[in-house]
Amino acid sequence: MKNSLSIKETLAIGLMLFALFFGAGNMIFPPVLGQYAGDNVWLAIGGFLLTGVGLPLLGVVAVALTGTGAKGLADKAHPKFGTIFTVILYLSIGPFFAIPRTGTVSYEIGLAPFLNETQSSSWIPLFLFTVVFFTVTYLLALNPSKLVDRIGKVLTPILLAVIAIIVIKAIATPMGDIGNPDATYKANPLFTGFLEGYKTMDALASIVFGIVVVTAVKARGITERKSIAAACIKAGVVAAIGLALVYISLAYVGASSTDSTGMVNANEGGKLLSLSASVLFGSAGNIVLGAAILFACLTTSVGLVSSCGEYFSRLFPAFSYKTVILIVSLFSTFVANLGLTQIISLSVPVLSAIYPLAIVIILLSFLDRWINGRRVIYIASLVFTGFFSIIDGLTAANINLGALPEVLNIYVPFYNLGVGWIIPAILGAVIGVLISIFTSPPKQLAS
């Protein structure tokens, strides 16, 4: 029995985790953030790192310390809530949003730049591309036990090498000067970047991928719980460092690109990267960028399809793992053909509603030894959080809530920054503690 992983094994699992996290959104959102933040890019990317790196790391650590996945963490509030929340989580990071996004982004950056105008306006190229992309995803996901070898040792180094080429070139020959921030990043760049980090979906994915890491550690002969937790945390740190370096680099690429590319639409991160690659490398730029996107998206797609297969085959035993990943791959192919802009617009309201709940669940898990099974603390905190996060989701969906947002903006701290749920979440936890104190049966005095 082993007590720890070797440095080589830790790096392999850490790189696997990095590759699982680093997909479509991780490539396209930081450059746009950089371009729009301008001089405020470092504050903005700091906020982005909190949700795009810090929270995913905490999620992996929470899973490692508790030994349970998404449902186990959510069950601490109530088993029915745990099931409902986990199903929504898997569907969000799975076939509804994140998985289809990997195929669509791969197409828009890896293939679309090489098509003529007639081909680009047709639905056929996207359809054919996504069919091939998700067929490969399905075949790789058939044997999830080989994820470390296939992703950690082969695909991830290729991905990192391609990204490094782009970033080094951008630093060596800057495309322009960093300009003034857009209005959206002038007042509160830190909080704006924090909310942009939601779009990566990595905090949600962390309590799913955490189990993949635990399984990989166990497969290498470590069985003692503390040793498993320590090994998972080390691998998580490796992935976090990699994510942080790439995000900062891509944000710089975006911030210095305006002079050569012009401002792009806020949802056109793929277009910005394509333009930047063309400026940096000429005609070969899109080939280099397309390779990076393809590997990033494929690794994430495989990890998400595999995770969905394992969860839903347990939830619905009548469906085998192979059947579930086939259904997920087919459904993802269909959704991917809606187009990237439509997928992002549909996902933002859902993420605004469930992301704060996931954050609170992760943070409360670190206090679990002091909470000591008092479920009311979880319930109260999540109810208060959910009220405000659902309002945020409805607002993001452009649903008219009357004067309610204006009232909340006046009376709820940080609501105008998009994180009005923070104080209510803390207040809910405090109320839960008080309720548990006053409703707990008195302790018997020793005779």
C-alpha positions as CSV (number, residue, x, y, z in Angstrom):
1,M,0.0,0.0,0.0
2,K,1.3,3.4,-1.0
3,N,1.1,6.5,1.2
4,S,1.7,9.1,-1.5
5,L,2.1,9.6,-5.2
6,S,5.4,10.2,-7.0
7,I,6.0,13.6,-8.5
8,K,5.5,12.1,-11.9
9,E,2.1,10.6,-10.9
10,T,1.0,13.9,-9.3
11,L,1.8,15.8,-12.4
12,A,0.0,13.3,-14.6
13,I,-3.2,13.5,-12.6
14,G,-2.9,17.3,-12.2
15,L,-2.5,17.7,-16.0
16,M,-5.5,15.4,-16.5
17,L,-7.6,17.6,-14.2
18,F,-6.3,20.8,-15.9
19,A,-7.3,19.4,-19.3
20,L,-10.8,18.3,-18.0
21,F,-11.4,21.9,-16.8
22,F,-9.8,23.7,-19.7
23,G,-12.3,23.6,-22.5
24,A,-14.2,25.9,-24.8
25,G,-15.2,28.7,-22.4
26,N,-11.7,28.8,-20.9
27,M,-10.2,29.7,-24.2
28,I,-12.8,32.2,-25.4
29,F,-13.7,34.2,-22.3
30,P,-10.4,35.5,-20.9
31,P,-9.3,37.2,-24.2
32,V,-12.6,39.1,-24.4
33,L,-12.3,40.0,-20.7
34,G,-8.8,41.4,-21.4
35,Q,-10.0,43.4,-24.4
36,Y,-13.0,45.0,-22.6
37,A,-11.1,45.5,-19.3
38,G,-8.3,47.4,-20.9
39,D,-6.1,49.1,-18.3
40,N,-8.2,47.4,-15.6
41,V,-7.3,43.9,-17.0
42,W,-5.3,42.8,-13.9
43,L,-8.2,43.6,-11.5
44,A,-10.6,42.0,-13.8
45,I,-8.6,38.8,-14.3
46,G,-8.1,38.7,-10.5
47,G,-11.9,38.4,-10.1
48,F,-12.0,35.9,-12.9
49,L,-9.4,33.8,-11.2
50,L,-11.5,33.7,-8.0
51,T,-14.3,31.9,-9.8
52,G,-12.3,30.3,-12.6
53,V,-9.5,28.9,-10.5
54,G,-10.0,29.4,-6.8
55,L,-13.5,28.0,-6.5
56,P,-12.8,24.9,-8.7
57,L,-9.7,24.2,-6.5
58,L,-11.9,24.5,-3.4
59,G,-14.4,22.2,-5.0
60,V,-11.8,19.5,-5.7
61,V,-10.5,19.9,-2.1
62,A,-14.0,19.6,-0.7
63,V,-14.6,16.3,-2.6
64,A,-11.2,15.0,-1.5
65,L,-11.7,15.8,2.2
66,T,-15.3,14.5,2.4
67,G,-14.8,11.6,0.0
68,T,-18.1,12.3,-1.7
69,G,-19.1,13.9,-4.9
70,A,-21.7,16.5,-6.0
71,K,-24.7,14.6,-4.6
72,G,-23.1,13.8,-1.3
73,L,-22.3,17.4,-0.7
74,A,-25.8,18.6,-1.7
75,D,-27.4,15.8,0.4
76,K,-26.2,17.6,3.5
77,A,-29.1,20.0,3.0
78,H,-31.6,17.2,2.1
79,P,-31.5,14.1,-0.1
80,K,-34.3,15.3,-2.4
81,F,-32.5,18.6,-2.8
82,G,-29.3,16.7,-3.4
83,T,-30.8,14.7,-6.2
84,I,-32.5,17.7,-7.9
85,F,-29.5,20.0,-7.6
86,T,-27.1,17.3,-8.9
87,V,-29.3,16.4,-11.9
88,I,-29.5,20.1,-12.8
89,L,-25.7,20.4,-12.3
90,Y,-24.9,17.4,-14.6
91,L,-27.3,18.6,-17.3
92,S,-25.8,22.1,-17.2
93,I,-22.2,21.0,-17.4
94,G,-23.3,18.1,-19.6
95,P,-25.6,17.9,-22.7
96,F,-27.5,21.1,-22.2
97,F,-24.6,23.6,-22.3
98,A,-21.0,22.8,-21.6
99,I,-20.6,19.6,-23.8
100,P,-22.3,21.1,-26.9
101,R,-20.2,24.3,-26.5
102,T,-17.1,22.2,-26.9
103,G,-18.2,21.1,-30.3
104,T,-19.4,24.4,-31.5
105,V,-16.3,26.4,-30.4
106,S,-14.1,23.7,-32.0
107,Y,-16.0,24.3,-35.3
108,E,-16.1,28.1,-35.2
109,I,-12.3,28.4,-34.6
110,G,-10.9,25.1,-36.0
111,L,-12.9,24.9,-39.2
112,A,-15.1,27.9,-40.0
113,P,-12.1,30.3,-40.8
114,F,-11.2,28.0,-43.7
115,L,-14.7,27.9,-45.3
116,N,-15.9,30.2,-48.0
117,E,-18.9,32.5,-47.5
118,T,-21.3,30.0,-49.1
119,Q,-20.1,27.1,-46.9
120,S,-20.2,29.2,-43.8
121,S,-23.8,30.1,-44.3
122,S,-24.8,26.5,-44.6
123,W,-25.8,24.3,-41.7
124,I,-24.1,21.2,-43.3
125,P,-20.5,21.9,-42.3
126,L,-21.4,22.4,-38.6
127,F,-23.6,19.3,-38.6
128,L,-20.9,17.1,-40.2
129,F,-18.2,18.5,-37.9
130,T,-20.2,17.9,-34.7
131,V,-21.1,14.4,-35.8
132,V,-17.4,13.5,-36.1
133,F,-16.4,15.5,-33.0
134,F,-19.0,13.7,-30.7
135,T,-18.3,10.3,-32.3
136,V,-14.7,10.7,-31.3
137,T,-15.8,11.9,-27.8
138,Y,-18.0,8.8,-27.5
139,L,-15.3,6.4,-28.5
140,L,-12.8,8.0,-26.0
141,A,-15.3,8.0,-23.2
142,L,-16.1,4.3,-23.6
143,N,-13.1,3.5,-21.3
144,P,-12.9,6.2,-18.7
145,S,-10.2,4.3,-16.8
146,K,-7.7,5.3,-19.4
147,L,-8.4,9.1,-19.0
148,V,-5.2,9.7,-17.3
149,D,-3.1,8.0,-20.0
150,R,-5.0,9.5,-22.9
151,I,-5.4,13.0,-21.5
152,G,-2.8,13.6,-18.8
153,K,0.1,12.2,-20.7
154,V,-0.7,12.8,-24.4
155,L,-3.3,15.5,-25.2
156,T,-2.5,18.0,-22.4
157,P,1.2,18.5,-23.2
158,I,0.2,19.1,-26.9
159,L,-2.5,21.6,-25.8
160,L,-0.1,23.5,-23.5
161,A,2.6,23.6,-26.2
162,V,0.2,25.2,-28.7
163,I,-1.1,27.7,-26.2
164,A,2.5,28.6,-25.2
165,I,3.4,29.3,-28.9
166,I,0.5,31.8,-29.2
167,V,1.2,33.5,-25.9
168,I,5.0,33.8,-26.3
169,K,4.5,35.3,-29.8
170,A,2.0,37.8,-28.4
171,I,4.4,38.9,-25.7
172,A,7.4,39.0,-28.0
173,T,5.6,41.0,-30.7
174,P,2.7,42.8,-29.0
175,M,-0.3,43.6,-31.3
176,G,-0.7,47.0,-29.7
177,D,-1.0,49.0,-26.5
178,I,-3.5,48.2,-23.7
179,G,-6.3,50.6,-24.1
180,N,-9.0,52.2,-21.9
181,P,-11.6,50.0,-20.3
182,D,-15.0,49.5,-21.7
183,A,-17.9,51.0,-19.6
184,T,-18.7,47.5,-18.2
185,Y,-15.2,47.3,-16.6
186,K,-14.7,50.9,-15.4
187,A,-16.5,51.0,-12.1
188,N,-16.0,47.5,-10.6
189,P,-13.6,45.4,-12.8
190,L,-13.0,42.9,-9.9
191,F,-16.6,41.9,-9.5
192,T,-17.3,42.0,-13.3
193,G,-14.4,39.6,-13.7
194,F,-15.8,37.5,-10.8
195,L,-19.1,37.1,-12.6
196,E,-17.5,36.4,-16.0
197,G,-15.8,33.4,-14.3
198,Y,-19.3,31.8,-13.9
199,K,-19.3,31.2,-17.6
200,T,-16.4,28.7,-17.4
201,M,-18.7,26.4,-15.3
202,D,-15.6,25.1,-13.6
203,A,-16.8,25.5,-10.0
204,L,-19.8,23.3,-11.0
205,A,-17.5,20.8,-12.8
206,S,-15.1,20.7,-9.8
207,I,-17.5,18.7,-7.6
208,V,-17.9,16.3,-10.5
209,F,-14.3,16.0,-11.6
210,G,-13.2,15.7,-8.0
211,I,-14.4,12.1,-8.0
212,V,-12.4,11.4,-11.2
213,V,-9.3,12.6,-9.4
214,V,-10.1,10.4,-6.3
215,T,-10.6,7.4,-8.6
216,A,-7.3,8.1,-10.4
217,V,-5.4,8.3,-7.1
218,K,-7.0,5.1,-5.8
219,A,-6.0,3.3,-9.0
220,R,-2.4,4.1,-8.2
221,G,-2.6,2.1,-4.9
222,I,-3.4,4.7,-2.3
223,T,-6.3,3.6,-0.1
224,E,-5.9,5.5,3.2
225,R,-8.4,8.4,3.3
226,K,-5.9,11.1,4.5
227,S,-3.4,10.1,1.9
228,I,-6.0,10.2,-0.9
229,A,-7.1,13.7,0.2
230,A,-3.5,14.9,0.3
231,A,-2.8,13.5,-3.2
232,C,-5.9,15.0,-4.6
233,I,-5.1,18.4,-3.2
234,K,-1.6,18.3,-4.7
235,A,-3.0,17.4,-8.1
236,G,-5.6,20.2,-7.7
237,V,-2.9,22.7,-7.1
238,V,-1.1,21.6,-10.2
239,A,-4.2,22.1,-12.3
240,A,-5.0,25.5,-10.6
241,I,-1.5,26.9,-11.3
242,G,-1.8,25.8,-15.0
243,L,-5.3,27.4,-15.3
244,A,-4.1,30.7,-13.7
245,L,-1.1,31.0,-16.0
246,V,-3.2,30.4,-19.1
247,Y,-6.0,32.7,-18.1
248,I,-3.6,35.6,-17.3
249,S,-1.7,35.0,-20.6
250,L,-4.9,34.9,-22.7
251,A,-6.3,38.0,-20.9
252,Y,-3.0,39.8,-21.9
253,V,-3.5,38.6,-25.5
254,G,-7.0,40.2,-25.5
255,A,-5.9,43.4,-23.8
256,S,-3.2,44.1,-26.3
257,S,-5.2,43.1,-29.4
258,T,-7.5,46.1,-29.9
259,D,-5.1,48.0,-32.2
260,S,-4.9,45.1,-34.6
261,T,-8.3,43.4,-34.3
262,G,-10.7,46.1,-33.3
263,M,-13.3,45.5,-30.6
264,V,-15.4,42.3,-30.9
265,N,-18.8,41.5,-29.5
266,A,-18.8,40.4,-25.9
267,N,-19.8,36.8,-27.0
268,E,-17.2,36.6,-29.8
269,G,-14.2,35.3,-27.9
270,G,-13.5,32.8,-30.7
271,K,-13.5,35.5,-33.3
272,L,-11.1,37.5,-31.2
273,L,-8.7,34.6,-30.9
274,S,-8.9,33.9,-34.6
275,L,-8.1,37.5,-35.5
276,S,-5.2,37.6,-33.0
277,A,-3.8,34.3,-34.3
278,S,-3.9,35.7,-37.9
279,V,-2.1,38.9,-36.8
280,L,0.5,37.0,-34.9
281,F,1.2,34.1,-37.3
282,G,-0.3,35.1,-40.6
283,S,-2.1,32.4,-42.6
284,A,-0.7,29.7,-40.3
285,G,-2.3,31.4,-37.2
286,N,-5.7,29.8,-37.5
287,I,-4.1,26.4,-37.9
288,V,-2.2,26.8,-34.7
289,L,-5.2,28.1,-32.9
290,G,-7.5,25.5,-34.3
291,A,-5.3,22.8,-33.0
292,A,-5.3,24.3,-29.5
293,I,-9.1,24.7,-29.4
294,L,-9.7,21.2,-30.7
295,F,-7.5,19.6,-28.1
296,A,-8.9,21.8,-25.3
297,C,-12.5,21.1,-26.3
298,L,-12.0,17.4,-26.9
299,T,-10.4,16.7,-23.6
300,T,-13.2,18.5,-21.7
301,S,-15.9,16.9,-23.8
302,V,-14.6,13.4,-23.0
303,G,-14.4,14.1,-19.3
304,L,-17.9,15.6,-19.1
305,V,-19.5,12.8,-21.2
306,S,-17.8,10.2,-19.0
307,S,-18.9,11.9,-15.8
308,C,-22.5,12.2,-17.0
309,G,-22.4,8.5,-18.0
310,E,-21.3,7.4,-14.6
311,Y,-23.8,9.5,-12.7
312,F,-26.9,8.9,-14.8
313,S,-26.2,5.1,-15.1
314,R,-26.2,5.0,-11.3
315,L,-29.3,7.2,-11.0
316,F,-31.2,5.1,-13.6
317,P,-29.8,1.5,-13.4
318,A,-31.9,0.4,-16.3
319,F,-29.6,2.4,-18.6
320,S,-26.0,1.2,-18.9
321,Y,-23.0,3.5,-18.9
322,K,-22.5,2.9,-22.7
323,T,-26.2,3.7,-23.3
324,V,-26.1,6.9,-21.3
325,I,-22.9,8.3,-23.0
326,L,-24.4,7.5,-26.4
327,I,-27.6,9.4,-25.5
328,V,-25.5,12.3,-24.1
329,S,-23.3,12.4,-27.2
330,L,-26.3,12.4,-29.6
331,F,-28.2,15.1,-27.6
332,S,-25.0,17.2,-27.4
333,T,-24.7,17.0,-31.2
334,F,-28.2,18.3,-31.6
335,V,-27.7,21.2,-29.2
336,A,-24.4,22.1,-30.7
337,N,-26.1,22.8,-34.0
338,L,-28.0,25.7,-32.3
339,G,-24.8,27.7,-32.5
340,L,-22.4,29.2,-30.0
341,T,-24.2,32.5,-29.4
342,Q,-27.5,30.8,-28.7
343,I,-25.9,28.3,-26.3
344,I,-24.2,31.0,-24.3
345,S,-27.4,33.1,-24.1
346,L,-29.4,30.2,-22.8
347,S,-26.7,29.2,-20.3
348,V,-26.2,32.5,-18.6
349,P,-29.6,32.7,-16.7
350,V,-29.2,29.1,-15.5
351,L,-25.6,29.7,-14.3
352,S,-26.6,32.9,-12.5
353,A,-29.2,30.8,-10.6
354,I,-27.2,27.7,-9.7
355,Y,-23.7,29.0,-9.4
356,P,-24.2,30.8,-6.0
357,L,-25.8,27.6,-4.6
358,A,-22.8,25.5,-5.7
359,I,-20.4,28.1,-4.1
360,V,-22.3,28.0,-0.8
361,I,-22.4,24.1,-0.8
362,I,-18.6,24.0,-1.4
363,L,-17.8,26.6,1.3
364,L,-20.2,25.0,3.9
365,S,-18.5,21.6,3.3
366,F,-15.3,23.0,4.9
367,L,-17.3,23.8,8.0
368,D,-19.0,20.4,8.1
369,R,-17.1,19.2,11.2
370,W,-18.4,22.2,13.2
371,I,-21.9,22.0,11.6
372,N,-21.9,18.4,12.8
373,G,-24.9,17.2,10.9
374,R,-27.2,20.2,11.8
375,R,-29.0,20.2,8.4
376,V,-31.0,23.4,9.2
377,I,-27.8,25.4,8.7
378,Y,-27.4,24.2,5.2
379,I,-31.1,24.6,4.5
380,A,-31.3,28.2,5.8
381,S,-28.2,29.3,4.0
382,L,-29.2,27.7,0.7
383,V,-32.8,29.1,0.9
384,F,-31.6,32.6,1.4
385,T,-29.0,32.2,-1.3
386,G,-31.5,30.6,-3.7
387,F,-34.0,33.4,-3.4
388,F,-31.4,35.9,-4.7
389,S,-29.7,33.7,-7.2
390,I,-33.0,32.8,-8.8
391,I,-33.9,36.5,-9.1
392,D,-30.5,37.0,-10.8
393,G,-31.3,34.2,-13.2
394,L,-34.6,35.6,-14.1
395,T,-33.1,39.0,-14.6
396,A,-30.4,37.5,-16.8
397,A,-33.2,35.9,-18.8
398,N,-34.7,39.4,-19.3
399,I,-37.9,38.5,-17.4
400,N,-39.7,41.6,-16.1
401,L,-39.7,41.5,-12.3
402,G,-41.2,45.0,-11.9
403,A,-39.7,47.2,-9.2
404,L,-38.1,44.2,-7.3
405,P,-34.6,44.6,-8.7
406,E,-34.6,48.3,-7.9
407,V,-35.7,47.7,-4.3
408,L,-33.1,45.0,-3.8
409,N,-30.4,47.3,-5.3
410,I,-31.2,49.9,-2.6
411,Y,-31.4,47.6,0.4
412,V,-29.2,44.5,-0.3
413,P,-25.4,45.0,-0.1
414,F,-23.5,44.2,-3.3
415,Y,-26.7,43.5,-5.2
416,N,-25.7,46.1,-7.8
417,L,-22.4,44.2,-8.3
418,G,-24.2,41.0,-9.2
419,V,-23.4,39.2,-5.9
420,G,-26.3,40.2,-3.7
421,W,-26.6,36.7,-2.5
422,I,-23.4,36.8,-0.3
423,I,-24.7,38.6,2.8
424,P,-28.1,36.6,2.7
425,A,-26.1,33.4,2.5
426,I,-24.1,34.3,5.6
427,L,-27.3,35.6,7.4
428,G,-29.0,32.3,6.5
429,A,-26.2,30.3,8.0
430,V,-26.3,32.4,11.2
431,I,-30.0,31.9,11.5
432,G,-29.6,28.2,10.9
433,V,-27.1,28.1,13.8
434,L,-29.5,29.9,16.1
435,I,-32.4,27.6,15.2
436,S,-30.2,24.5,15.8
437,I,-29.2,25.9,19.2
438,F,-32.7,26.6,20.4
439,T,-34.3,23.4,19.0
440,S,-31.6,21.0,20.1
441,P,-32.6,18.8,23.1
442,P,-30.8,19.8,26.3
443,K,-27.8,17.7,27.2
444,Q,-28.1,15.4,30.2
445,L,-26.0,16.3,33.2
446,A,-23.6,13.6,34.3
447,S,-24.7,11.9,37.5
